[in-house]
Amino acid sequence: MDKSRCAGVLLHPTSLPGPLNNGDIGHEAYRFIEFLYANGLKVWQMLPLGPTHEDNSPYQCLSAHAGNPELISLDWLADREWLALDKIKSVKTDQNYRAECLRQAIHTFQKEAGDEWRTRLSKFKIKHSYWLEEYALFVALKNKFQMLPWYLWPVPFCQRFPDALKMAADELSEEIDRVIIEQFIFFTQWQEIRSYADRFGIKIFGDMPIFVAHDSVDVWAHRSNFKIDADGNMTSVAGVPPDAFSDTGQKWGNPLYDWDYMQQDGFRWWVNRVTTQIELYDWIRIDHFRGLDACWEIPINDETAENGQWRDVPGEALLSVLYETFHNLPIIAEDLGVITERVIKLKNSFRLPGMKVLQFAFDGNTHNPHLPHQHKQDDVIYTGTHDNDTTAGWLKDEKSFSRKYFMVYSGCCNDSDAEKIRSMWRMALSSVSFLCMFPMQDLLLLDSAARMNTPGSIGGNWSWRFNWQQVRPEVLKELAKLITVYQR
């Protein structure tokens, strides 16, 4: 990785402004890239881009490869005359409206697309054959079975009987073709975003969750890679023990990997997964990197994660295969939480950058590794992450940090919230860490109402969006000055 000093912003595309229920990768995404460039910021970090379940969590997706159709730009489709927005019939919700627009655009594409577009589609299908058709069949079957999870489908389809799958592929061929074209559109739009960012020298920094959802095409189609029984049921699930985020730990509910099988198979599933990630991003954060050394295994019937136990993982063997396959693999390790010497050794043996979070630094312990004077050049420093409160919200919580220590350490001139947030900027930007990342909320000085996610909670997450009226030119002018002062 290029470890030149730089700074960037953490903002998921769904948080971009726009008229529908979530942001997308249309005009506002291009405007955001221009905003980064204009203010001296060089990195756009985001959450996973996969198709989500009803809770909209990007960490519980239907596929480890596919793009979320909710991120497809309708304006892009209209610009290519595949979509006539004025002819869309009235529908009840934004989500239904977007889906109807996509259906119309794909129908038009199928009837009117020229040879160049059809050739591009054929090349896309060949390039992505290792996941695309099985994902399209999976989505078509989910629609057929009223969105039930695959392990509740009729046995022939749950168990993937060849005759049943062939019959479904014939019966649902139109739906399968629609899903394939939908993914073609997403990846085409995304590559245009990446090319535009590259013109401005902006790196796209993505996120790869270590685990996948139980109800996903990955588990349905490649179940030998996972610890599930013959009926698709789990006896234990993934999570983390009690930590700074939760006194009872976090029970994520993801299936655990069958690492013995994966290793015997040469980690083929992981190689395929990383192949897609490299196509999407310049840099890749492995979420919960700690899980490549050992995973927290929780009995399926436990209500909390407290009674789990660590299970060893062949992370060194996996990373060795990945680096042999992808010689310039740009990985950053999310090494927060319960970190052991073994985890540190694994990270350091592959010279992977790790993470530091300023909101974790001010407990009064002068040896706290998140304090700026403890940082190393390989670190990536954040004021907070998508799982933290905004910095403005954090500062109002007297239990979250030692205010006295913070004030002395930061050298704040006064006790105003704005000054304290700016002091967080200065500490992050002045750090020796090569990369400094700000959640967009912290550049807008927003309070807890703008929080993206509260770990362990259900509902109310992943829906925050900003608008351009919240951007204060005088604040950004000060930020740009600090970026210059600290040579980022």
N, C-alpha and C positions, 0 to 999 in steps of 0.2 A: 504494500500500500504506500501511496504517497503520503508522508506524514508531515507535510508542510503545515505550519500553523494556520488555522482557519476557524471560522465559526459558522454556525448554521441554525436552522429552525426546525423543530419537531411539530409537524402539522399533518394530520391525516387528510387525504383528499375529501373525505365526507364532511370535513369541517370548513371547506371552502364556501364562500357565499354562493347564492343562486336561488332561483324561484321555486325549486322543488324540495322534496323532503330531505335531501342530502346533497352535499356538494359532489362534483364529478370532475372528470379530467378534460373538461372543455375549456372555454375561453378564460374562466377564472384561474385555472391551473397555469395557463400561460402568463396571465397577469401576475400571479404569485411568483413565478420564476423571475419576472422582470423586477418585482418588488425586492426579492432577495439580492439580485445583482445591484440594484440602485443603492442599497444600504450596506454594501460591502460584505454580504453574507454569501457563503460559497457551498453550502450543503443544505439539501432538503431531505429531512428524515421523515419517514411515515411508518404507519403500522402495516400489518400484512394486508395484501390486496385481494385476498380470496373471497369467494361467495359465502356469505354468512348465513347462519340460521336466524330464526325469528328474533333472537335477542340482539342481533346486529354486532355481536362480538367478533372482531377480526381475528381473534385467537381461537375460535371454534368454527372452522370453515368446512364446507362440503368437499373441498379438494385442496391438496397441497400444491396444485399446479394452476388451476383455472383462475381467471380474473373475475371480479365481481361485476356482473352486468349492471348493477345499480350505479356503477361509476362511469358507464358509457355516456359520452356526450351526445345529447340529442341534436345540438346545434351542428356538430360535425356531420351527422347523418343528413341534416337538412341542407348543409352546404354542398353535399354531393348529390343532392336531388333524389335521395332515396326515401326521404321523409317529407311529407307535406303536413306541417303542423296544424294548418287551418282545417284539415280534413279529419282530424282525430275526433272521434265521437266523445261526448261527455262521459267521464268515468268518475267513480266515487272518491278515489284516493290518489295521491301522487304516485304511489307505488304501482297501482293499476295503470295509471296514465303512462308512466315510463315503460311498463311492460307492453302496453298496446302500441306505443310508438316504435318500440323495437320490433314487434311482430310486423308492423307495416313496412318498416325499413328493410327488414330481411326479405319479406315477400317481394318488394320492389327490386331488391338486389338479385333475387333468384330469377326474375323475369327480364331485367333490363341490363344487368352488369355486363360490361364489355369483356373482350378477351383478356385484356391486361389484368383486370380484377379477378377473373376466373383463374388465371394462371397463378396469381398471388395466393388465392385461396388453396389451390392444389398444392403449392409448395408449403404452405402453412400446415396443411393436414399431414404431409409427409414428415416435416420437421418435428411435429408434435404427436406423432403416432403413438409414442410410448405412454400417453395418458389421455389423449383427446377423445377417442371413440368410446372408451369405457366410461369416461365422465359424462359424455352426452347420453349414453344409454342409462346411466345412473339417474340423471336428472329426469329423463323421460319416464322412467319407472317410478320415481318419487311423485311425479305429477299424476301418473296413472293410479297410484295408491294413496291419493289424497295427502301427500307429504308425510306419510308415516315414515319413521326411521327404517332402514333396510332390514334390521333384525326382526321387524314385525310384519314384513311382507309374507305373502304365501310361500311355503317351503321351496317350491321349485325355483323361485326368483331369489329368495334369501340365500339358498344354498348354491345358487349359480349352476343349476342343471343345464348342460349345453343345449339341449333341445328347447328348453324354456327361454333361454337367452336368445337363441336364433329366432324363435317365434316372436319374441318381443322386439327384436331388431327389425324384423319385417313389418310388424304391426305399427311400430312407432317410428318408422323411417323418416316421416316428415318432421316430427318433433326432434329427432336426433340431428337431422340436417340443420334445423333452426338453431339448436344449441351450438353446433360446430361453427356456424357462421357468426353467431353471437360472440364466441370466443375469438374468432378471427378479427372481428371488429374491435374488440377490446385490445388485443395485442397490437393491432395496427395503430390504434390511437395512442397506446402507451409508448410504442417506439417513436412516434412523432414527438411526444412529450420529452422523452429521453434525448432525442436529437436537439430539440429546442433548448433544453437545459444545458447540453454540452456546448452549444454555441455561446452561452453566457458563462461558461466555466463552472457550472453548478453540478455538483455530484448528487446523485440520487441514492439515498441511504435507506435500505429496506430492512424489514424485520422478518425473521423466520422462526416461528414458534417451534420449540423442540418437539412438542407432541401434536397429534392431530385429533380431530373429533371422532368419537365412536361412530356417529352417524355421518360417515364420509365415504366417498368412493375409494379412498385409500385402504380403509379397513375392509370394506365390502369386497373389493377386487383383489386385495393382496393380504388376506387375513393370516397367512402363514407368518407374516412379519410381526404379528401382535399376539399378546397373551389373552386369547379369548377361547371359549369352548366351541364345540361343534355347532351349537345353535347360535353362535354369535354373542353370547353373554360374557360379561366380565366378572371375575371373582375379586379383583382388586383394581384400583384406579390410581392415577398419578395425582400429585399435589406437592405441597411443601409443608414442613413442620411450622409450629408457631414462630413468628418473626416480628419485625418492626411493623408489618402491615396488619397482622392479625394475631391475637392471643391464642387462638385455637388452630392456627395454621390455615391453609387453603386446600380444600378438596376440589380439584378441578374436574374430576370425572373422566379424564381422558384414558383410553386404554394404554397399557404399558407395552413396550416393545419386547418381542422375543429376540433378545440380543444374540443368543446362540445361533438361531436360524439365520439372522442377518449376517453374522460373521461368516458362517459357512457359505452363504450366498454371495460373499464378496461385497456386502453392503450395497447391492444393486439398487434397492429402493432409495437409499440416500443419494447415490450418484445421480439417479434420475431427478430427484427432488432438487438438488443443487444445480443441475443443468438448467432448470427453469428459473431458479432464483438469479442466476448470473445473467439470464436474458432480461430480467426485470430491473436489476439494480447494479449500481457501480460498487457499492459496499453493502455487506450483509451482516446484520446483528443476529447472533444466535441467542434467542430469548431463552433464559434459564440454562445458560451454559453449564451450570453446576450439574445438570442432569446428564452430562456426558461423562461424568466420573462416577456418579451414583444417583439413582432415582428414589424418590420417597414413595413407597408402596403402601397404600391405604386399603384396608378391608372394605369391600364394596358396601357393606351394610352400616358402617360407621357414619355417624352424622357429621363428625369433624375429622380433621387430619391429625389429631393429637397422637393416635395410637399407631401411626405408620412406622415403617422401618426402612432404612437405607438398603438398596440393592446395588451391587457393583455393576458398572457398565464398561464395555471395552472401548472407551472414548479414544484412547491413543491409537488403537488399531483403525477405528473409523476415520479419524482425522488424517492418518497416514495414507489411507486409500484415497481420500478426497484430495489431498495435496499431490498425490501421484497422478491423479486424473486431471485436476485443474491446477496447473503449475502456479498461477498467480491468483489464488483464491483470496478475495478481500474480506476476511472475516473479522468481526469485532465481537468479543465475548461479553454477554450480560452476566457479570459475575457478582451480582448482589445477593444478599441473604446469607445463609449459613455456608461460609466458604472455608474449606479445610486446606491444609498444606498440599494435599493431593490435587485439589482443584487448581491451586496456584501453580503447581509443578506442571500440570497438563497444559494450562494456558501458556506458561512461559516456554515450554518445550517447543511450541509452534509459534512463538513470538507474537501472540495475539494481543491486541489492545484490549483493555478492560474498561470498566465504568466506575466513575465516582459521582456522587450526588450531594450537592451542597446542603440540601435539606436534612441529610443524615449526619452532618458534620458537627453540629453544635450542641452536643450533649454534655459539654464540660470536660470531656476527656481530651487532653492535649495530644494524645497519641492516636486519636480517631483517624483512620485512613482516608476519610472523606475531606478532612481539612486541607486547604490549599497547600500548606507547607509540607504535606505528606505526599503530594501527587508526584507522578512520574511522567516522563514525556509520552510514554505509550498509552496513558490514560485518556479516556474521553470524559470530559467533565460536563455535568448537567446541573442547572439550578434545580430542576425537578424533572420527573418523567410523566408519562401518560397515566401512571398508577398513583402519582402523588397528587396532593392538593396543589392548587396554584400557589406560587410563592406568596402572593398577597393573602391568600387564605391561611397558609401555613404560619405566617407571621402573627396572625390573630389568635392562634391556638397556644396558650401559655404552656400546655403540657407537651408540646411537640419539640421544644428545644429550650436551652438555657439562654434566656434573653440577656442576662448580664454578660455572659461569656461572648455571645454574639456581638453585642455592642462594642465591647473592648476589642475583640479580634478584628471586626470589620472596620473599625474606626469611623463609624457613622457620626456625622456631624450633629444630627438631631434624631428625634424619635418618630418622625413622620414615616408613614408606610412607603411613600414614594422614594424617600431617601434610602430606606432599608432595602427596597427592591433594587435600587441602583447600586447599592453596595454589593449585592449578590452578583449583579452584572460584572462589576469591577473584579471581584474575587475570581469569578469564573474565567473572565477574559485574560486576567493577568497570570493565571495558572500556567505552569510549565507544560501542561497537557497539550498535545498537538491539536486536539479538536475540542471545541467548546460548543455545546448545544443548548438552545433555549426553547422550551415549549412556547408556542405562539402566545399563549395566555400571559406569559411573563413579560413579553415585549409590549403587550397591550395594558399591563398593570391591572389585570382582572382578578376579581375575588373568587371565592369558592363556588359561586354559581356557574363558573366557566369550567369546572373540573370535568375531565374527560372520563375517568373511571375511578370507582372506589372498589378495590379488590375485596372479594367476599360478599359483595352486595348484589342483589338481583333487581334489575329495573333501574331506569334513570341514567344508564351509562351509554357512552359512545355517540351521544347526540349533539354535543356542543358544536356550535358554528360561530365564526366571527363575521363581522361585516366591515367594510372599508372605512366606515365612519368612525370606528373605534381606533383607527390608526392615527396617532398624534405625531405630526411632523416634527415638533420640537423635541419629543422623546426620542424619535429615531435619529434625529440630528446628533443628539448626545451619544447614542449608541454607536453611530458611525465614527464619531470622534474617538471613542474608546477602542474600537476595532483597529483604528490607525495607530493609536498610542501603544497598544499591546501587540502590534505587528501581526494581526490576524487577517 
